[in-house]
Amino acid sequence: MSVRDALGGPWASHWLVMVAFLPPSTLLVLLRETVTPFPEWWWPLVSALAQHLVTAVVILGGAAIARAVHDVVPVPTALAIWSLGAALRGVVAGVLAEQVAGVDGEIASRAAVWALVSLVWVPPIVYAIAQFERRRLLLGAIDVAEFELSRERPRADASGAAVQRQLRIAIAESLNPALHDLQQALDASRASLDRAAVAELSLRVSQLHDDTADLLASAVDTGPPPPRPVASLRRALDVPPRRPWSTAGLVALATATLVLLDAWRIFGPLAAIEVAVSTTAAALVIGAVPAAVARFRPELLEANGQRTTTVATLLGIFVATYLMLNSGIDPITWHGLVIVPLLALGLTIATATSIAALLLADLNRDADQRLAALQAELATLHEHNEALLVRERKRLSDLMHGPVQGRIAACIMALNFHTTGGTDSVQGRQLTDAMLEHLSAVSRDLAKITSASSIAATRP
């Protein structure tokens, strides 16, 4: 999957992504409007919702228009749509601040900050989601291919005799119950075999003949159904982290972009410095934990990648929270209390996004190669097994044509003759006895055909 496929694909404007962006964007709006003197406490929530709705309409509508022209939206076009939607956030927020609170809306600065946050956050998030969904599909396809291989390999190793035995047993298990029911019906109708009964028996025997031909073409053990074609969320996420210091750098950049500028604008330079120090310390912890585990216990990292990432993120959030509330860089503690929720959420999302963006593309490339190799092996085995199956079906068809299908065809001819010519009670009993004899012979022939000695005797 290329960058254009990821950023210009369906996830660039999916409604689920819009819903996922609502909580962090709402926290950011609440932080920004802390110093805006709205007349009621709920106005910042109204502002957040209005901003999000406008942004969603612009992104969803713009992407729909772009897809009417391009199958995959070009990256510059996608960036322009996201930037426009983000800038309009600032316009909506500024207009509400001016009209409701009666203050300077700072529309230009709001729009610029939102556009910057959008350009830093949206592309890696969309890219990570696209790669994550690609990984789920690839893992599911690999599971299906491995399942099919586990069925095809034993068939490829089986001899012609084993395939013959499987086919014959499948045919016998399907036909014997029908033969038994037909024999019971004939035996029960000895005394009342009129024209209608003969016609019904003719249809049933014809169906038995058709079933025999169909089974010769299709009888094979299909086995259990394959697994789900899409891997679970947990399995797709359970990957060992790589390049921890690159991840730490991206986490620091993304989180600082989200929080730092507004902390400076609202609470002053000391609060901004405190945010910068806390973010840097948290990013260092998030990078140091997997790096240390990889150095001293690499097998633990491979086996528990998701757990290692979770522990590193929680430790990073703890360090950032402690510094925001206890460092003393900004002496006003409540500033830190207001910033901490957004900082913690930003660190969490940034860590997940950075790991996915850096790691999943490499893992998906490896999975693509593995899937291609499995499918090539499966195609070869399937071709071999299909040729073997066709050959053995032909041998079995030749074997059954005389003793089984020939006797059933004779029954059909006799029934049709009596249907058109009429039958009295004596002829009906004679017909019933002849049919029962033929069907008993068919049962004996099927038993011989499915016996091991019969199979061995037909081998070249």
C-alpha positions in Angstrom: 0.0 0.0 0.0 1.5 3.3 -1.1 1.2 6.6 0.8 -1.3 7.9 -1.8 -3.4 4.7 -1.5 -3.5 5.2 2.3 -4.0 9.0 2.4 -6.3 9.1 -0.6 -8.3 6.0 0.2 -11.6 5.6 2.0 -10.2 6.2 5.5 -9.2 9.7 4.6 -12.9 10.8 4.9 -14.5 7.9 6.8 -17.2 8.8 9.2 -15.7 6.6 11.9 -12.5 8.7 11.7 -14.7 11.8 12.1 -16.3 10.3 15.2 -12.8 9.3 16.6 -11.6 12.8 16.3 -14.5 14.2 18.3 -13.1 13.5 21.9 -9.6 15.0 21.4 -10.9 17.9 19.4 -13.4 18.7 22.2 -10.8 18.6 24.9 -8.6 21.0 22.8 -11.6 23.4 22.3 -12.3 23.3 26.1 -8.7 24.2 26.8 -8.7 27.0 24.2 -12.0 28.5 25.5 -10.9 28.4 29.2 -10.2 32.1 29.1 -13.1 33.1 26.8 -15.9 34.8 29.0 -18.9 32.9 27.6 -22.1 33.7 29.5 -22.8 30.0 30.2 -20.5 27.1 31.0 -21.9 25.0 28.1 -21.0 27.4 25.3 -17.5 25.8 24.8 -19.2 22.4 24.2 -21.6 24.1 21.7 -18.5 25.6 20.0 -16.7 22.2 19.9 -19.8 20.5 18.4 -20.4 23.2 15.8 -16.7 23.2 14.8 -16.7 19.4 14.4 -19.9 19.4 12.3 -18.5 22.0 9.9 -15.2 20.2 9.6 -17.0 16.9 9.0 -19.2 18.4 6.3 -16.2 19.9 4.5 -14.1 16.8 4.6 -16.8 14.3 3.7 -18.2 16.6 1.0 -14.8 17.5 -0.4 -13.7 13.9 -0.5 -16.9 12.9 -2.3 -16.3 15.5 -4.9 -12.7 14.5 -5.3 -13.5 10.8 -5.7 -15.9 11.7 -8.5 -12.8 12.7 -10.4 -10.2 10.4 -9.0 -10.4 6.8 -7.8 -7.7 7.5 -5.3 -7.6 11.1 -4.1 -4.2 12.8 -4.7 -2.3 13.6 -1.6 -2.1 17.4 -2.2 -5.9 17.4 -2.7 -6.4 15.4 0.5 -4.1 17.8 2.5 -6.0 20.8 1.1 -9.4 19.4 2.1 -8.2 18.6 5.6 -6.5 22.0 6.0 -9.7 23.8 4.8 -11.8 21.8 7.3 -9.4 22.6 10.1 -9.2 26.3 9.2 -13.0 26.6 9.3 -12.8 25.3 12.8 -11.0 28.5 13.7 -13.5 30.6 11.8 -16.4 29.0 13.6 -14.7 29.3 17.0 -13.8 32.9 16.4 -17.2 33.9 15.2 -18.9 32.3 18.3 -16.4 34.0 20.6 -17.1 37.4 19.0 -20.9 37.0 18.9 -21.6 35.3 22.2 -18.7 36.4 24.5 -18.1 39.8 22.9 -14.3 39.4 22.6 -11.8 39.4 19.8 -12.3 36.2 17.9 -8.6 35.9 16.8 -10.0 34.1 13.7 -6.7 34.2 11.8 -4.6 32.7 14.6 -7.2 30.1 15.5 -7.5 29.0 11.9 -3.7 28.8 11.5 -3.2 26.8 14.7 -6.0 24.3 13.7 -4.5 24.0 10.2 -1.1 23.2 11.6 -2.5 20.7 14.1 -4.4 19.0 11.2 -1.4 18.7 9.0 0.7 17.2 11.8 -2.0 14.8 13.1 -4.4 13.8 10.4 -1.9 12.3 7.8 -0.2 9.9 10.2 -3.5 8.9 11.8 -5.2 8.1 8.5 -2.0 6.3 7.2 -1.9 4.2 10.4 -5.6 3.3 10.2 -5.3 2.3 6.6 -2.2 0.2 7.3 -3.9 -1.4 10.3 -7.0 -2.4 8.2 -4.6 -3.7 5.5 -2.8 -5.8 8.2 -6.1 -7.3 9.4 -7.0 -8.3 5.8 -3.5 -9.7 5.1 -3.4 -11.7 8.4 -6.9 -13.1 7.6 -5.8 -14.0 4.1 -2.7 -15.7 5.4 -4.8 -17.7 7.9 -7.1 -18.9 5.1 -4.2 -19.8 2.8 -2.5 -21.7 5.6 -5.7 -23.5 6.4 -6.2 -24.5 2.7 -2.6 -25.7 2.6 -3.1 -27.8 5.6 -5.9 -29.6 3.7 -4.1 -29.7 0.3 -0.8 -31.1 1.6 -2.1 -34.4 2.9 -4.1 -34.8 -0.4 -0.9 -34.2 -2.4 0.9 -36.9 -0.4 -2.0 -39.4 -0.7 -1.9 -42.2 -3.2 -4.4 -42.8 -6.0 -5.8 -45.6 -3.9 -6.5 -43.3 -0.9 -8.3 -40.9 -3.2 -10.3 -43.8 -4.7 -11.3 -44.9 -1.2 -12.4 -41.5 -0.2 -14.5 -41.1 -3.3 -16.1 -44.5 -3.0 -16.9 -44.1 0.7 -18.5 -40.7 0.0 -20.7 -42.2 -2.8 -21.7 -45.2 -0.7 -22.6 -43.0 2.3 -24.8 -40.8 0.1 -26.5 -43.6 -2.0 -27.1 -46.3 0.6 -29.8 -44.4 2.5 -31.6 -43.6 -0.7 -31.4 -47.2 -1.8 -32.7 -48.4 1.5 -35.7 -46.1 1.4 -36.5 -47.1 -2.1 -36.4 -50.8 -1.2 -38.7 -50.2 1.7 -41.1 -48.3 -0.5 -41.2 -51.1 -3.1 -41.7 -53.7 -0.4 -44.6 -51.8 1.1 -46.3 -51.3 -2.2 -46.3 -54.9 -3.5 -50.1 -55.3 -3.3 -51.0 -51.8 -4.6 -48.6 -51.1 -7.5 -50.9 -49.2 -9.8 -50.0 -46.8 -12.7 -49.5 -43.8 -10.4 -47.3 -45.8 -8.0 -45.2 -47.0 -10.9 -44.8 -43.5 -12.2 -43.7 -42.3 -8.7 -41.2 -45.1 -8.4 -39.8 -44.2 -11.9 -39.2 -40.7 -10.7 -37.5 -41.8 -7.6 -35.2 -44.3 -9.4 -34.4 -41.6 -12.0 -33.4 -39.3 -9.1 -31.2 -42.0 -7.7 -29.5 -42.4 -11.1 -29.0 -38.6 -11.4 -27.6 -38.5 -7.8 -25.1 -41.2 -8.7 -23.9 -39.2 -11.7 -23.7 -36.0 -9.7 -21.7 -37.7 -6.9 -19.2 -39.1 -9.3 -18.5 -35.5 -10.4 -18.5 -33.9 -6.9 -17.9 -36.4 -4.2 -14.9 -35.3 -2.0 -14.4 -34.6 1.6 -14.6 -30.8 2.0 -13.5 -30.8 5.6 -14.2 -28.0 8.1 -14.9 -24.4 7.0 -11.9 -22.0 6.7 -11.2 -19.4 9.4 -12.5 -15.8 9.2 -10.9 -13.8 6.3 -10.2 -10.9 8.6 -8.0 -11.0 11.7 -9.1 -9.8 15.1 -8.3 -6.3 16.3 -6.2 -7.5 19.1 -4.1 -9.8 16.9 -3.5 -7.0 14.4 -2.4 -4.7 17.2 -0.1 -7.2 18.9 3.2 -6.3 17.3 6.6 -5.7 18.8 7.6 -2.1 18.7 10.6 -1.1 16.5 12.7 2.0 16.2 11.7 3.3 19.7 13.6 6.6 19.5 12.0 7.5 16.2 8.7 6.8 17.8 9.7 9.0 20.7 10.5 11.9 18.4 7.2 11.6 16.6 5.3 11.5 19.9 7.1 14.6 21.1 6.4 16.5 17.9 2.8 15.6 17.6 1.9 16.2 21.3 3.8 19.5 21.4 1.9 20.7 18.3 -1.4 19.8 19.9 -0.8 21.4 23.3 2.1 23.8 23.3 0.8 26.8 21.2 -2.5 27.0 23.0 -0.8 26.6 26.4 1.4 29.6 25.5 -1.5 31.7 24.3 -3.8 30.9 27.2 -1.5 30.5 30.2 1.7 32.2 29.2 5.3 31.2 28.5 5.9 29.4 31.8 3.1 27.0 31.1 4.4 26.4 27.6 7.9 25.6 29.0 6.3 23.2 31.5 4.4 21.5 28.7 7.6 21.2 26.6 9.5 19.7 29.5 6.8 17.3 30.4 6.2 16.2 26.8 9.9 15.7 26.2 10.3 13.6 29.4 7.3 11.5 28.5 8.6 10.9 25.0 12.0 9.8 26.4 10.3 7.3 28.7 8.1 6.0 25.8 11.2 5.4 23.8 13.5 4.2 26.6 11.2 1.4 27.8 11.0 -0.7 24.6 14.7 0.2 23.9 15.8 -1.3 27.2 13.6 -4.3 26.8 15.0 -4.9 23.3 18.5 -4.7 24.6 18.2 -6.9 27.7 15.1 -9.1 27.0 14.5 -9.2 23.2 12.4 -12.4 23.4 10.1 -10.6 25.9 9.6 -7.8 23.4 8.7 -10.2 20.6 6.3 -12.1 22.8 4.6 -9.1 24.5 4.9 -6.2 22.1 1.5 -4.8 22.9 2.0 -5.0 26.7 5.4 -3.3 26.4 3.9 -0.4 24.4 1.1 -0.1 27.0 3.5 0.0 29.9 5.7 2.6 28.2 2.8 4.8 27.4 1.4 4.7 30.9 4.8 5.5 32.4 5.2 8.4 30.0 1.8 9.8 31.0 2.6 9.4 34.7 5.9 11.3 34.2 4.2 14.0 32.2 1.5 14.4 34.8 3.9 14.5 37.7 6.0 17.2 36.1 2.9 19.3 35.0 1.7 19.3 38.6 4.9 19.3 40.6 7.8 20.8 38.6 7.2 24.4 39.7 8.1 25.8 36.4 4.6 27.3 36.2 3.7 28.2 39.8 -0.1 28.1 39.1 -1.1 24.5 39.7 -4.5 24.7 38.1 -3.0 25.5 34.8 -1.5 22.0 34.8 -4.7 20.5 36.0 -6.5 21.9 32.9 -3.8 20.8 30.5 -3.1 17.3 31.8 -6.2 15.5 30.3 -5.4 16.8 26.8 -1.7 16.0 27.3 -2.4 12.4 28.4 -4.8 11.8 25.5 -2.4 13.3 23.1 0.5 11.1 24.3 -1.7 8.0 24.0 -2.9 8.7 20.5 0.5 9.9 19.3 2.2 6.8 20.6 -0.3 4.4 18.9 -0.2 6.4 15.7 3.6 6.7 15.5 4.2 3.0 16.2 1.5 2.0 13.6 2.9 4.5 11.0 6.5 3.3 11.5 5.9 -0.4 11.9 2.8 -1.6 10.1 4.0 -0.6 6.6 7.1 -2.9 7.1 5.0 -5.7 8.6 2.5 -5.5 5.8 5.2 -5.7 3.2 6.5 -8.8 4.8 2.9 -10.2 5.1 2.4 -9.5 1.4 5.4 -11.5 0.5 4.4 -14.4 2.7 0.9 -14.4 1.3 2.2 -14.5 -2.2 4.4 -17.5 -1.4 1.6 -19.3 0.3 -0.8 -18.7 -2.6 1.8 -19.9 -5.1 2.4 -23.1 -3.2 -1.4 -23.5 -2.8 -2.0 -23.1 -6.6 0.7 -25.8 -7.3 -0.8 -28.2 -4.8 -4.4 -27.5 -6.0 -3.4 -28.2 -9.6 -1.7 -31.5 -8.6 -4.6 -32.6 -6.4 -7.2 -31.6 -9.0 -5.5 -33.7 -11.7 -5.3 -36.7 -9.3 -9.0 -36.3 -8.4 -10.1 -36.1 -12.0 -8.1 -39.2 -12.9 -9.6 -41.2 -10.0 -13.1 -40.0 -10.6 -12.7 -41.2 -14.2 -11.6 -44.6 -13.0 -14.5 -44.8 -10.5 -17.0 -43.7 -13.2 -15.8 -46.4 -15.5 -16.1 -49.0 -12.7 -19.6 -47.9 -11.7 -21.0 -47.5 -15.2 -21.8 -51.2 -15.6 -22.8 -52.7 -12.2 -24.4 -49.7 -10.5 -25.6 -47.2 -13.2 -26.4 -50.0 -15.6 -28.7 -51.7 -13.1 -30.4 -48.4 -12.1 -30.9 -47.6 -15.8 -32.5 -51.0 -16.4 -34.9 -50.3 -13.5 -35.9 -47.0 -15.1 -36.6 -48.6 -18.5 -38.7 -51.3 -16.9 -40.7 -48.8 -14.9 -41.2 -46.6 -17.9 -42.4 -49.6 -20.0 -44.9 -50.6 -17.4 -46.1 -47.0 -16.9 -47.0 -46.7 -20.6 -48.3 -50.2 -21.0 -50.3 -50.6 -17.9 -49.9 -53.2 -15.1 -52.2 -55.7 -13.4 -51.6 -57.0 -9.9 -49.6 -60.0 -11.1 -47.3 -57.9 -13.3 -47.0 -55.4 -10.5 -45.7 -58.0 -8.1 -43.4 -59.3 -10.7 -42.1 -55.8 -11.4 -41.7 -55.2 -7.7 -39.7 -58.4 -7.2 -37.5 -57.6 -10.2 -36.9 -54.1 -8.9 -36.0 -55.3 -5.5 -33.6 -57.8 -7.0 -31.9 -55.1 -9.1 -31.7 -52.7 -6.1 -30.2 -55.4 -3.9 -27.7 -56.1 -6.6 -26.9 -52.4 -6.7 -26.3 -52.4 -2.9 -24.0 -55.4 -3.2 -22.1 -53.8 -6.1 -21.7 -50.6 -4.0 -20.3 -52.7 -1.1 -17.8 -54.4 -3.4 -16.8 -51.1 -4.9 -16.1 -49.5 -1.5 -14.1 -52.5 -0.2 -10.3 -52.3 0.1 -9.8 -55.3 -2.2 -11.9 -53.7 -5.0 -9.8 -50.6 -4.7 -6.5 -52.5 -4.9 -7.7 -54.5 -7.8 -8.4 -51.5 -9.9 -5.0 -50.0 -9.5 -2.6 -50.2 -12.5 
